Amino acid sequence: MDAAAELTRRRLQLFPITAIYAPADAPGRGAELSIGGCRVRALAQEYGTPLYCFDAATLDAAAQAYRAALARHYPGESAVTYAGKAYLSRAIARWTQRHDFWLDCTGAGEIGIAAAAGVPRRRILVHGVNKSAVDLEMAVQHAGVIVVDNLAELHRLAPMLRAATNNIALWLRVRPGVAVDTHAYRQTGQEDSKFGVSPQEAMDAVRFCLDHGLPLNGLHFHQGSHFHDPAPIGPALETVLGLVAEIASTTGWQPQSLSPGGGWGVAYHEDDLPQPDVEHYVQFVAQRVVEGCRQRGLKLPSLHLEPGRSLVARGGVAVYTVGAVKQTATRRWLFIDGGMADNPRPALYGARYSALPVSDPDRPTVGPVWIAGPYCESGDVLIEALPMPAIAADELLAVPVSGAYHLAMQSNYNGARKPAVLWLDNGAATLIQRRETLADLLARDVGIDL
Ligand SMILES: Cc1ncc(COP(=O)(O)O)c(C=O)c1O
């Protein structure tokens, strides 16, 4: 295999599991990218670009990997909660229900989407640091579990829960004092993190719940997002299970549910391959929980994992059109029609991506390109120094691993209209979110004469 074909083969491993290059359907063109049985060129023609596509088979396989690993390695009850912050729409919320997942919602907006999608109350779990009054009201109205971030929130919730007629449980988010190895902006478990209560405050919170008859039945911690080494979960579990043992011996209370959050990473670039193994992560967590409970004589809690990225990132592909190619002193620039408005991750924390041309990927590489968006920031560079063939204006590029924390963090910067989103399943493409229009941009602009 020549070098260009080998590079394509490696990059294709970042794409959805259904991604292949199929022979062109018209003479004179090279092989064309197909995902979920749909030709990407045809989708771009029909829906325009930038375009986001989710491959059902890849999402289903990721869901199945979590389920199978939990069944293999955890002897107690378990559940998977999809972290909706990675990407949420009614379609994805409904997809979670096909897999009997719970759905983690942050704030009233996400709760509203989950409820509108018909996710049953018992499967809606609410997170959030500094939840507003509206967030708490929505949570009490629609959720089965509220994860309490701090003592002030607990005190605010107490009268609301006493007045509530729904069956709601509280979990407490503990700050274990250990973060996972990831970018500082994505670490959440360290001592100085803004998230959760300290072990000492947790003790006070449990006492408060017991004294006030509040339905506390779970503990939660989350050490950060996009990590590849589960080792730091070990000491965090030691801290949290030590706390459980102490609470149990002084109050008799034990959590029915325990969640070590989510955060398992994915490969974004060919240099990150092979794909991090979900089974390895789940096995590590399950064994540590079983062992930690056995050592302390605690009953096995129901184990709740809370992945977002590792469920949906690889299933998502962003498709862009190259508008122009520009050469500067040392750089060959490819200008595409999306960038930091639909994917702020490179600008936010230097996230590194790869890409493939939608057509004829095995052309020889002619050097690195800088792939930049149209927005008025020099930081609007989606990919830096990526070896690519000679790409011409009007070609399509596909950026893999675009399913998590792109659309969820997108903006209208420079008046960008948010892209259309497709669900690809077995040769059928279904629109799950239409492209925003100028009318959408104007809809909340009161347009008053000043
Ligand atoms: C509380 C909580 N749970 C789960 C997640 C999901 O993380 P990831 O998408 O990396 O799996 C996050 C993300 O930061 C989070 O804050």
PDBQT file of the ligand as one rigid body, heavy atoms in Angstrom, charges set to zero:
ROOT
HETATM    1  C1  LIG A 501     -20.844  15.487  35.664  1.00  0.00    +0.000 C 
HETATM    2  C2  LIG A 501     -20.402  15.017  34.332  1.00  0.00    +0.000 A 
HETATM    3  N1  LIG A 501     -20.713  13.772  33.951  1.00  0.00    +0.000 NA
HETATM    4  C3  LIG A 501     -20.351  13.295  32.745  1.00  0.00    +0.000 A 
HETATM    5  C4  LIG A 501     -19.637  14.068  31.864  1.00  0.00    +0.000 A 
HETATM    6  C5  LIG A 501     -19.299  13.480  30.536  1.00  0.00    +0.000 C 
HETATM    7  O1  LIG A 501     -17.978  13.541  30.186  1.00  0.00    +0.000 OA
HETATM    8  P1  LIG A 501     -17.533  12.879  28.820  1.00  0.00    +0.000 P 
HETATM    9  O2  LIG A 501     -18.382  13.467  27.747  1.00  0.00    +0.000 OA
HETATM   10  O3  LIG A 501     -16.108  13.235  28.678  1.00  0.00    +0.000 OA
HETATM   11  O4  LIG A 501     -17.768  11.394  28.968  1.00  0.00    +0.000 OA
HETATM   12  C6  LIG A 501     -19.286  15.373  32.217  1.00  0.00    +0.000 A 
HETATM   13  C7  LIG A 501     -18.491  16.221  31.308  1.00  0.00    +0.000 C 
HETATM   14  O5  LIG A 501     -17.689  17.006  31.670  1.00  0.00    +0.000 OA
HETATM   15  C8  LIG A 501     -19.677  15.863  33.490  1.00  0.00    +0.000 A 
HETATM   16  O6  LIG A 501     -19.377  17.097  33.868  1.00  0.00    +0.000 OA
ENDROOT
TORSDOF 0
